[in-house]
Amino acid sequence: MKIEGKRVVVTGAASGIGRALAHAFNDKGASQVVCADLNFEEAQNTADSIKGLAIKCNVGDEHEIHGLVKESTDWMEGIDIFCSNAGIMGEVGLLETSSERWQSIWEINVMAHVYAAKAVLPQMLERGEGYLMNTASAAGLLTTLGAAPYTVTKAAAVSFAEWVKITYGEKGIGVSCLCPQAVRTAMTAGGAGVAGVDGMLEPEKVATDVLQAIEDEVFLVTPHQEVLEYVKRKGNDRDRWIEGMQRLQKQFEEFLTPPKGN
């Protein structure tokens, strides 16, 4: 799908990848860009910089997602590209994470994509054209040491994006799924841990890759090219992959364990 002249919605547009996406779409010639985020002040700053529209939205709330789609549709007279980009890291561990926190992370990292698709697909299917770009993570293809909720929800996000592409791809709906490793955002401000092994990318580089994937209608967007090799290794021998990750897990635990005093 060509970007020029398209009407775009980006969630998580207050900072990081979302802000970079909003600017990239504007620079590429999108006719209008809606910048949505729970942090309305920063979403407004992003929107002001590209003459877009800022909308406050909690993506984990289905009612608010429907409101976002309606307000955006009213302002732009339709939505051509919806970037469901907002997400959270959540908490580390399994035993330490409450069921309530699991549900909260699930709503934001998974159900936000479901809510967005349910809300925007009808108008796209009626026109016979539209594009969904869902931000997941390399964690959704591989895993993230320590962070059970993040790993599980991002894997579910990838799976849902695949399902939408399989189900609606022949009906004019394009789908891309973004799966980067470490990106320089607020989420990685305290360090990226193992995810940073292949380097930290700038959000602008990731946004460039996303727009190219949309124009080429490529499903999987992996700004860190090493991820594709890791996925291949994992698929070829799952047990060997797990054994390797267990060794990394042991190193991770040793790194986090403070040294004993003399």
C-alpha positions in Angstrom: 0.0 0.0 0.0 1.3 3.4 -0.9 1.5 5.8 2.0 1.0 9.0 0.1 -2.5 10.5 0.6 -3.5 7.9 3.2 -5.3 8.5 6.5 -3.4 7.1 9.4 -4.0 6.4 13.1 -1.0 5.7 15.4 -1.5 4.6 19.0 1.3 5.1 21.5 2.2 8.3 19.6 3.4 10.3 22.7 6.9 9.0 22.4 9.3 6.3 21.1 8.3 4.2 18.1 4.8 5.8 18.0 6.1 9.3 17.7 8.6 8.2 15.1 5.9 6.5 13.1 3.7 9.6 13.2 6.5 11.7 11.8 7.5 9.1 9.2 3.9 8.9 7.9 3.7 12.7 7.7 7.1 12.9 5.9 6.0 10.2 3.5 3.0 12.2 2.4 0.1 10.8 4.5 -2.8 13.1 4.2 -3.7 13.1 7.9 -2.3 11.5 11.0 -4.1 10.9 14.3 -1.8 10.6 17.3 -3.4 8.6 20.1 -2.0 8.0 23.6 -3.0 7.9 27.2 -0.5 10.7 27.8 -2.5 13.3 26.0 -0.1 16.2 26.6 2.8 14.4 24.7 0.4 13.1 22.1 -0.6 16.7 21.5 3.0 17.7 21.1 3.5 15.0 18.5 0.3 16.0 16.7 1.2 19.7 16.7 4.5 19.0 15.1 2.9 17.4 12.1 -0.5 19.3 12.1 -2.3 16.1 13.1 -5.0 15.4 15.6 -4.3 14.2 19.2 -6.8 11.9 20.9 -6.5 10.6 24.5 -7.0 6.9 24.5 -6.5 3.9 26.9 -6.0 1.1 24.3 -6.8 -1.5 26.9 -10.4 -0.3 27.1 -12.6 -1.4 24.2 -15.0 1.5 24.6 -12.1 4.0 24.2 -10.8 2.2 21.1 -14.2 2.4 19.5 -14.3 6.1 20.4 -10.8 6.6 18.9 -11.9 4.9 15.6 -15.1 7.0 15.5 -13.4 10.3 16.2 -10.6 9.6 13.8 -13.1 8.5 11.1 -15.2 11.6 11.6 -12.1 13.9 11.3 -10.4 12.2 8.3 -13.6 10.7 6.7 -12.1 7.2 7.1 -9.1 5.3 8.2 -6.7 3.7 5.7 -3.9 2.6 8.0 -4.3 1.8 11.7 -1.0 1.3 13.7 -1.8 -0.5 16.9 1.5 0.3 18.5 1.0 1.0 22.2 2.3 -1.6 24.6 3.9 -2.0 28.1 6.7 -4.1 29.5 4.8 -5.1 32.7 6.4 -6.9 35.5 9.3 -9.4 35.7 8.7 -13.0 36.9 5.8 -15.3 37.3 5.3 -16.0 41.0 5.7 -12.3 41.8 3.1 -11.1 39.3 -0.5 -10.8 40.5 -3.4 -12.1 38.4 -4.6 -8.5 38.2 -1.4 -7.4 36.6 -1.4 -10.3 34.2 -4.9 -9.2 33.1 -3.8 -5.5 32.7 -0.8 -6.4 30.6 -3.0 -8.8 28.5 -5.5 -6.0 27.8 -2.9 -3.6 26.6 -0.5 -5.9 24.7 -3.1 -8.3 23.2 -6.7 -7.1 23.5 -5.8 -3.6 22.2 -5.0 -5.2 18.8 -8.3 -7.2 18.9 -10.4 -4.2 19.9 -8.7 -2.1 17.1 -9.3 -4.7 14.4 -13.0 -5.2 15.4 -13.5 -1.4 15.4 -11.8 -0.5 12.1 -12.1 -3.6 9.9 -15.7 -3.1 8.9 -15.0 0.2 7.1 -11.9 -1.3 5.5 -13.7 -4.4 4.3 -16.5 -2.2 2.9 -14.0 -0.3 0.8 -12.1 -3.4 -0.1 -8.8 -1.9 1.2 -7.1 -1.1 4.5 -3.9 -1.9 6.5 -3.3 -2.9 10.1 0.2 -2.6 11.6 0.5 -4.3 15.0 3.5 -3.7 17.2 4.6 -6.9 19.0 8.3 -7.7 19.8 11.0 -10.1 19.0 10.0 -11.6 22.4 6.8 -12.8 20.6 8.9 -14.9 18.2 11.6 -15.9 20.7 11.3 -15.2 24.4 12.3 -12.6 27.0 14.3 -13.8 30.1 12.5 -13.0 33.3 9.4 -11.4 31.9 6.7 -14.0 31.6 3.7 -11.6 31.0 5.6 -9.7 28.3 6.8 -12.8 26.5 3.3 -14.5 26.5 1.4 -11.4 25.5 3.7 -10.5 22.6 3.6 -14.1 21.3 -0.2 -13.8 21.4 0.0 -10.4 19.5 2.0 -12.1 16.7 -0.4 -14.9 16.5 -3.4 -12.6 16.3 -1.8 -10.6 13.5 -1.1 -13.8 11.6 -4.7 -14.8 12.0 -6.0 -11.5 10.7 -3.7 -11.7 7.7 -4.7 -15.3 6.9 -8.4 -14.5 7.3 -8.7 -11.1 5.6 -5.6 -10.9 3.4 -7.5 -11.9 0.3 -10.2 -9.3 1.0 -7.9 -6.3 0.6 -6.6 -6.1 4.1 -2.8 -5.7 4.6 -1.2 -6.7 7.8 2.3 -6.1 9.2 3.7 -7.2 12.6 6.6 -5.3 14.0 9.0 -7.5 16.1 12.1 -5.5 17.1 14.6 -6.3 19.8 15.9 -3.3 21.8 14.8 0.2 20.7 15.8 3.4 22.4 12.5 4.3 24.1 11.2 4.9 27.6 10.8 1.2 28.0 14.6 0.6 27.6 15.7 3.7 29.5 17.0 1.5 32.4 18.7 -0.9 30.0 17.5 -3.6 27.6 19.1 -6.6 29.2 19.5 -9.6 26.9 17.3 -7.9 24.3 20.1 -5.5 23.7 22.6 -8.1 22.6 22.3 -7.1 18.9 22.4 -3.4 19.6 19.9 -0.6 20.4 18.1 0.9 17.4 16.7 4.4 17.2 12.9 4.7 16.8 13.3 6.5 13.5 15.1 3.5 12.0 12.3 1.2 13.1 9.7 3.6 11.7 11.5 3.6 8.3 11.4 -0.2 8.3 7.7 -0.2 9.1 6.7 2.1 6.3 8.8 0.1 3.8 7.0 -3.1 5.0 3.6 -1.5 4.5 4.5 -0.3 1.0 5.8 -3.7 0.1 3.0 -5.5 2.1 5.5 -7.6 4.1 4.0 -9.3 7.2 7.0 -9.6 9.5 9.0 -6.5 10.3 12.3 -7.4 12.0 14.6 -4.3 12.2 17.2 -6.5 13.9 17.9 -8.9 11.1 19.5 -11.3 13.6 16.1 -12.2 14.8 15.3 -14.1 11.6 18.3 -16.4 12.1 17.3 -17.0 15.8 13.7 -17.9 14.7 15.2 -20.3 12.1 17.4 -22.0 14.8 14.4 -22.2 17.1 12.3 -23.8 14.5 14.9 -26.3 13.4 15.6 -27.7 16.9 13.3 -26.5 19.7 14.9 -28.5 22.5 18.4 -27.3 21.6 17.0 -23.7 21.5 15.5 -24.1 25.0 18.8 -25.5 26.3 20.6 -22.5 25.0 18.1 -20.1 26.6 18.4 -22.0 29.9 22.1 -21.3 29.9 21.3 -17.6 29.2 18.8 -17.7 32.0 21.4 -19.0 34.4 23.8 -16.2 33.4 20.9 -13.7 33.8 20.2 -14.9 37.3 23.9 -14.8 38.3 24.1 -11.2 37.0 21.1 -10.2 39.1 22.4 -11.9 42.3 24.4 -9.4 44.4 27.9 -10.7 45.3 28.2 -12.1 48.9 30.2 -10.1 51.3 33.6 -11.3 52.5 
